[in-house]
């Protein structure tokens, strides 16, 4: 029996397919299914591309106007769909590309021919000189752009090992500035550009290779293209398609290519055993949630013959629902049966209910009976103290509830880091009756604060079998200490027990800085970071980071985090910042902006601080008959929607759009004392944008 040829898809193929009209996509899908079934069929006419440098690239006819580009080497019986476009564009793409096996890493790489790279370098060199001479630069900036060969000290083996194609070693060695490095990004394999960027930022070659688990001590057959497809680097841009059903599923969801392609660093983190809890940090758009989902898939795949389950949790219902839908497209039904996805509040509610917990958990202290209980407690304020009610509420949240303080003696010893006001023992004794009375008032009404309910759930788990074998936690920065202690109690202390992803820059739901180690979670030796942003353009990312100026950010474990080494892989227009005197003027400016966005078929979301602003934007757009969708607390976004979405900054978290318009008061900081939180909210909002961002202040 003959062995069926191996068919693979390149990332470029899916990316370009996503830009085509639905009618053309339908033609490509029909053709691709036939191709996957039998790429050797006589009905598929492989035509040579005379001007192509790589003679293994062939053209195939989809219809009279559209062409596919296929990589068809003479050996290995493999066929790779590389690109699809209109006839002339497809041929131009093929003429400027080479596909080869890296002789050191063994990866299959796509890169531009030298005749394209040289002009790009020359143009970037002119731009770098112009930047220095025309701008008013600081001494540091001038030094940063002086013509110094950035990679002259690296050997050929070192450059090859980080992914530089052999044919482009000379061009890479001639790079003199970051401007030139960025200019070559589109011409290099992703891992090559990333390696150069990290080395320019101060990393060593061994550190880059260690993060990828790249081997450089192996014998590589540069003609074995089938073996090359199996490397981690290759799998970050190629996927082998086993059958027609898989091909159809992928081509029907071309915009969700992240489900298929993982960067080598992400793949290394997603797969394999870990000796204990692991934490991965990364800025917005670095693929943390994608990594977490692939980790859940890998862990669940190891549990086929057991009764164990993986728990995937995050902070909000909306994010949990989005993750569940995306996991269904990534995992087989059998694997999905091994994964439970719930936000932590929902899991705790169900767990306590099953154990006949008699208290109702409150999520808003100022509403209904909880509000009455808090008002009654505040009547016990010591009149000799001059603290406002807000002080007592923050002290309750950030000290008493966060640390699980239950008595006056414990409160006397409680840490109050970051609270500002120093409290003597006498003052603490005078304050404590308010908190004691509040809990008594809640108990009489059979109510419990969330943090106290978490603590009760953890206590119930102490003498019971653990409900999960592994737990994946997304948006870790939004969980307080009691939540982390509960998560620790939900899973046995063993290999592969806890996997956390998060970003302190995006902490918007709680001001508590929960230390993982203080909550019994030891991540020593198992802490990693992701640096590359796959969602947002570099121009948008820079504006978003500027919003965080002066905002201290932690690493979720008593350390600090920074953003200077994060970088976006895509570029675009510089975001606009518009200022108006009144909300009415700001709303009027939205109309032509959004009409242009819809005309260009961009998904767009207007992100605002509050529900009041949501209603104002909705009414304004309704008056001019612009279709809108309000993304409320329980509303799911439909990626194929043609209407303008409107969302609060909190609701927009976890979503992404082609374009974002951020509408915000100029004096917001004066209206809200929680300035750090405002900065983080604006950072989160802006980084929802993939291509275009506008800030409108009033």
N, C-alpha and C positions, 0 to 999 in steps of 0.2 A: 504493500500500500504506500503510495507516494505521500510525502509530508507536505502539508499545506503551507504555502509561502507565508512569511510573517509580514503583517501589515501594521504600520504605525502612523500616528498623526503627530505633526509638529505643532508646537504652540503657535507659531506664526500662522499656520493654516486656520486654526480656530479663531485667532484674533482677527484675521482678515475676513473670515466668513461672517463674523458678528457684525461687520460694517455693511454687509450687502443687504439689498432689499429682500423682503420675504419671498417674493417670486423667484429671485435668483437662488436664495438659500434652498428653496424647495427643489430646484433643478440639481443643485450640488448634492443635496441629501440623496436624491434618487440615484444619481450617478455614483456617489461614494459607497452606497450599499451594494451596488453591482460590483464595484471595484473590490470591496472587501471580500465579497463572496469568491471572486476568482480574478486576481490581478494579472493572471497570465492569459486571460481570455482574448481570443482574436478580435473581439469587438472593441477592445481598448487599444487604440492605435498610438503607440509611443513614438513621438516625433523628436528628432534631435534639435537642439537649440544652437544654431551655428555660431553665434557670438558669445556663447557661454564659456567661461574659463573651465568650469567643471563639466566634463563630458558625461558624468553620471546623472546629470539633471536632464529630465525629459519633459516634453509638453504633452498633455493629453487633452482631447477636445471634450468639453462638457456640452456645449452647443455651438452655434455659429459664432457667437461673440465671446464666450467665456472659456478660459483655459485653467487647467490645474497643472501644477508643477510637481513632478514626482522624482524622488531620489531613487535611482535604480542601479545599484552597483553590479558589476559583473559576477560577483561571488556572494554567497551567503543567503541567496533566495529571500531577500527582504525588499519591501517596497514602502517608502515613506512619503505620505502626502505632505508636501512642504508649504504650498501656497496656492491660493486661488484668487483670480482677478480677471478683469477684462483683458482681452488678448494682448494688447501692447504693454499694459502694466505688468502682466504676468511675465512676459518675456524680459522686460527691463529688470524685474526683481531677480530673475534667474541669471541674467548676464552679470550681475554684480555680486554674486554669492559663491562661496566655496563650502563644501561639506567635507570634513576630514576627521579622522580619529587622532586625538591628541596623543603623541608618542610617550608621554609621561603618565598622564592620568587615565588614559584608555577611553576617554569620553568622546562621544560623537558630537562635533561642534559645527555650528553654522556661523560664518563670519563673512565680512565684506572683502572683496578683492583689493589689492594694493592701489589700483587706479582710482578707487573711491576714497580710500583712507588718506592718501597724500594730499589731495585738495582740501579735505576737511581739516587736516592738521595745519595746513598753510593758512587757511582762513581763520582758524582759532588763534594762531600765532599773531596775526594782525590785530585781532580783537583784544588779545592780552596786552599788546603794546599800546593800543588806543586807550584801553582801560586805565593804564598807568599814567599816560600823558594827559588825558583829558579830565580825569576825576581828581578831586581834592582828597588825597589819600593820607591816612596816618602812616607813620614809619613802618608799623607792623604790616599794614596792607601792602605797601610797596615791596617790602622784603618777601611777602608771600607770593608776589607775582613776578619777581625777578627771574630771568631765564636760567634756571638750574635744572639739570637733568635729574628728574625725580627718581628714576629707577636704574641709574647707571651702575649702581653697586651690586645689583642682582645678577646672578649667573643665568645662563640659558635654562639650566635645569630648574632653578627657582621660578623663573617666569613661566615656563611650561607647566610647572606643578600647580600654579594658581589659576591655570586655565588659558594662558595666552597661546593662541595658535602659532605654530612654528613659522608660518608664512608672514606673521606680523611682528616678529621679535624686533626687527630694525625700527619699525615705526613706533613701537611702544618705548623703546630705549630713547627715542628722540623727544619724548614728552617733557616739556619744560615748566608746565604750570597746571593748576587744577582746571583752568579754562580749557586747556588742550585735552586734558583727561576727559572732561565732560563731553567735549566735542566728539570723542571716539566712542562714547557709550553705545550709540546705535550700531556701530560696526563690529563690536566685540561680543563674544558670548557673555551671558549675564555673570557667570562666576568669575570671568576674567576681569570685567570692570569692577566687580565688588572687591576682588582681591587687591587690585591696584588702589582702589579708594581706601581700603583699610590700611594698607601699607603706607600710603601717603599720610594717613591720619596718625601713624605711629606704631601700628601693629607689626609684628615680625612674620616672616613667611611660615615658620613652624606653628605660630598661633593660628594663622588662617587655616592651615591644613588640618590642625587638630580639631577646629570647630566643624570641619566638614568630614573628618575621618578619611581624608584622601591618602591613598598609598602611593609612594613614589619609588618603591623598591620592587616593582613588578615588571615582568616582561610583557610588552604590549605588541600585539600584532595589529599594525595600522590598517590591514586589509580585512580584519574580522569585524565587520560592521554589526553583525548580529550580537556579538559579545559586547561591543561598545554600547549598544542600546540598554544593556543591563546595569550600567554604572549609575551611581546616584546622581552625578552631574547630568548625564543624559536624560534621566527620568525627570529632571526639572524642566525639560522642554520637549520631550517626546513621550508618547504613551503607546504601547503596543495594544492593538484592539483585537481581542480574541474571537469575537463573533459579530454577526449582523445586529443583534439586539443591543450590544454594548455600543456599537457604532451609531445606531439610531439614537440612543439615549444621549450620547455626547453631542451629536450634531444638532439635536433638537434643543440643547441648552448650551450654546456656544459661549454665552456671556459668563457662565459659571465655570470657566476653565480652572479656577483655583482648586476645584474639587479634584482635579486630575494631577496638576503639576505642583510639586513641592520643591522648594530650593533645597540643595544638599544639606545645609545646616538644619532646616526644618525637618527634613526626612530623618536625619540622625536623631533629633530630639523626639520625634514622634514614635520611632520604633526602638525596640530593644528594652531589656530589663534595666531598672534603676534600683539602687540599693536602699533607697528611702525617699522621703519627700523631695520634690523638685520644684523650683520656681524659675519661670522664664519671664523676664521683663522685655518690654518693647514699646516704642512710641506708637501713636495712632497710625494705622495702615501697615504695620509691619507683619501682619499675618498671624497674630497671637490666637485668635479664635479659630482660624483654619488649622493651625498647628494643634490646638486642643482637640478639635474634632477628629483629626487623623490619629491623635494619640488614643482617643476613646475607641476608635475603630480598631486599632492595633491591639489594645488591651482586651476588648470584647472578643476579638478573633482568637485569643488564647484560651477562652473559657468554654469552648464548644462542648466539652465532655463533663462540665461541672454545673452545679446549681448556682454558682456565684454570678454577681452582676456588677457592672460598672455604673457609677452614679455621676452624671454630668450636671453641674449646677452653676447658676449665675445669680445676679442680684434681682433682676426684674422679670416679671412674667413675659413681657414682650420679647426680651432677648432669649429667654428659654424656649419660647415658641418658635422663633426664627431658627435657633440652633437645631431644634428637633426636625423641622422641615428640611434643613440643609443636610442633616445627617442621614435622612431617608434617601436622599439622592446619592449619598456617598457609600452607604452600607447596604448589604443584602438584608432581606427580611430576617434571616437567621441571626445575623450579627445584631440587628436592631433589637431583637428580643433580649439581648444581653445588656442593653443600655437603658437606664432610666434617666429621663431628662426632666428636671423641675427646678424652678427657682427655690432657694432655700426656705423662704417663708412658707411656700405651699407644702414642701415636704414636712416641715416641722408641724404645721397645722394638722396634716393627715396622721403623722406619727403620734402626736399627743392625743388626738381624738380616738385613735385605735386603743390607746392605753387609758381611756376613760378620764382624761384630763378635764377637770371641772371648770377651768378658767377659760375665758375668751381672751384672745390676744388682741391688743389695741395697737393700731398703726398711726393714730393721730391723737396726740395727747390733749388737744384743744377742742375736741368734739364730744358731744353727747355726755355720757356719764363720766368718761375719763376727764373731760374738762371740768366737771363739777368736783371731782376728786382732787384735781390739781389746785383749783381755787380754794378748796377747804384747807389743803395743806399749807398754802401760802399765808393763811391767817396766823400760822405759828411762827412767822418770821420774828426774830429778836429785834425789838425796836432800837436797841443800841447799835445795831449794824445798819449801814446805809446802802446795802447792795440792792440793785433793782431786781424785779422778777426774772428778767432775762439771765441774770447771773445764776440764779438758783436752777433754772432750766438747763443751762449749759453745764453746770456742775453735776447735775443729775445725769446727763447724757454722757459726758466725757470722763467722769470719774466714778460715780456710784454704779451706774448700769454697766459701763464698759468694763470695769474691773470686778464686777460681781460683789460689790461691797454690801454686806447685810447687817452690819452692826456699827455702833459708835466707835468701838475699839478698832475695827477694821478701817473705818473712815479716818481715824487719827493717823494711821500709818500709810494711807493710800498715796500713791504718786500723783502729782498734779502737773506734770510736765506740760508746758505750753499754755497754762491757764493764766499766767501773768500775775494775778493777785496772790500775794503770799498770805497764807492763813496760819495763824498760831493755833496751838492746841485748844485754847479757850474759844476762839472763833469757830473752829470746827465743831466743838461741842454745842455751840449756840446754833449752828446751821443744821446739824443732824436731825433735830425733831421734825423739820419740814419734810425730809425724805422718808423718815419713819412713818409719819402721818400719811403721806401720799400712798405708800405701799399698803398701809392699813385700810385707807379709804378704797383702794382698788380691790383688796381682798374681800371687803364687805360686799362688793358688787360682783365678785367672782371675775375680776379682770386681771390681766398681767401685761406688763411691758414686754416688748419683743425680746430684749436682751435677757430678761428674767425667764421668759419662756424657753429661750435657747439653753439657758443654764439648767433649767428643769429637765429638758430633753436629754442633755448630756448626762445628767445624773441618772436618768432612767436607763441609759445605755451601759452604765458602768458594770452591771451584773447580768447583761444579756448578750447573746451572740450578735456580732456586728452585722449590720444589714448589707454591707457591700464589701467587695474585695479590693476595689480601687475607686478613687474619687478624682474627677477632673473639675477644676474650679476656674471659671472665666470671670474677668473683671474683679480679680481678687482685691484690688484697692478699695472697693466699696464695702467690704465686709469688716465689721468691727471685731474686737477681741473675743466676745462671747460666741460669735459666729465661727471664728477660727477654732476655738476650743471645742465647739460642737462637732465640726468637721473632723477634728482629730479623734473624737470619741466614736465617730461613725464607722471607722475602718480600722482593721487590725494594724498594729505597728509592725510592718513587714516590707519587703521589696515591692515596688510599684504601688505603694499605698496612696500617695497624694501627689497630684500634679497641678501646680498653680500657674496661671498666666495673668499678667496685670500690668498696669502703668500708673504710677503715682500722679502723673500729670493729668490724668483723667478722673481723679477722685472727686465726684460731684454729689454723692448721696450721703456721705458722712464725713465729719471732720475728725473722727477718731483715727489715730495712727496706730494700727494694730501691728505689733511686733510678732512675727511668726515664731521666733525662738521663745518669746515670753509666753506664747500660747501652746508650748509643747511641740512645736513643729521645727525640726532640725534640718536645715537645708545646706549645711556646711559641705562644700565640695560639689554641690548639685544646684548651683545658681548660674543661669545663663542669660544672655541678652541677644535680642534681635535688633539690627541697626537699619535695615533697608526698608523703606516705605514703598509698598507696591500700589497704593491707592492714590495718594495725593501728589500733585506736581510739586517740584522743589520750591517754586515760587509761592504756592499756597502754604506749604509747610513752614517756610521762613516767616510768613506773616503770623501764622498760628503760634509759632514758638515765641515771636515777639510779644504776643499777648501774655506770656508767662513771665515776663521780666520782673525780677524781684520776688517771684513766687518760689518758696522753698519746697522742694519735692523729695520725698523719701523713697527708699527702695523696698518698702514693705517689711523690712527686717532690721530696723534701727540704724540703717545707713542712709546715704543720700544718693540721688540719681541725677543724671544730667542729660542734655539733649544735643550736645555739640557734635557727637559722632553719628547721630542719626542722619540719614540722607534719603531723598526720594530718587527713584530711578527714572522718573518722567519729568518733562519740562512743559511749560505752557505760558500763557499770558500772565502778567503781573496782576494780582487782584486789585480791584478798584476800591477806594475808601471815599465815600460820599458823606458830606455833612449838611444837615438841614436844621432849621430853627424849631420846627414843629412836626409832630407826628403826621399831620395831614399832608405836609409837603413831602415827607419821606414816603408815605403811602402812594402819592401821585407818581413819584419817581419809579416805583415798582412796575407800573403798567407797561411802558414801552420796553423795559428790560425783560420782563417775563414774556411778552409777546414775541420778542426776538428769539428767546430761548426755545419756546414752543415751536416756532417756525423752523428751527434747526433740529428739532426732534431730540432735544436734550432733556433728560430727566432733571427736574429742578425742585428744590425745596426752600421755602422761606422759613427760616428758623428764628424764633422770637423768645423773649424771656418768660412770658406768662400766658395763661389762658386768655386773659383780657386782650393781649396783643394778637393772639390767634384769631379771636372773634373780629378784631378791628381789621386785620388783613383780609379775612374771609369776606367781610361786608364790602370792603373796598373793591376787591376783585370781582365779586358778584355783580356789582353795579355796572361794570364794563364787560360783563358776560365772559370772563375768563374762568374756565372750568377749574375747580379746586377740590382737593381731598384733604380733610382734616385728619391728621394722624393722632387720634386720642389715645388714652391709656391702654385700651384694648383693641385698637385698630391695627390691622396688619397692612404693611405696605405691599402694593402689587407692582413689581418691577416693570411690567409692561404698560402701566398706566400712562395716559397722555395728559393728565391734568397736573396742575401745580399742587404740590404737597405743602401743607402748612403744619409745623410742629413746634412744640416748645424745645428748649435746649436739652432738657432731661429726656424727652421722648425720642429725640433724634439719635440718641446714643446707640451705637451698633448698626446704624443704617449707612448707606452711601448713595450718592447721587452724582450725576454728571456736573451739576451746578448747585451751588448754595448761595442764598442771599441771607446774610445775617443782619437782622434789624435789632438795634439796641440803643437805649438811652445813653447820651454822653455822660450824664452824671449818675450812672447806675451805682458806682462805688459809693457815692454820697448817700444813696437811698438804702443801701444794704451794707452793714458793717462787715460782712463775711467776704472781704475783698478777694482773698485767695480763691474762694469758691467761684466767684464771678470770673476770675481769670481762667480757671480751669473749664468753666462752662463755655466760654468763648473759644477756647482751644479745641474742645470737643466738637463744637458746632462747625467751626471752619474746616476741621479735618474730615468732615463727612463728604467734602467736595472732592471729586476726582479730577476735574478739568478746569472749572471756572468758579471763582468766588468773588463776591462783592460784599463789602461791609457798608451798611447805611446807618449812620448815627443821627440822632435828633435830640 
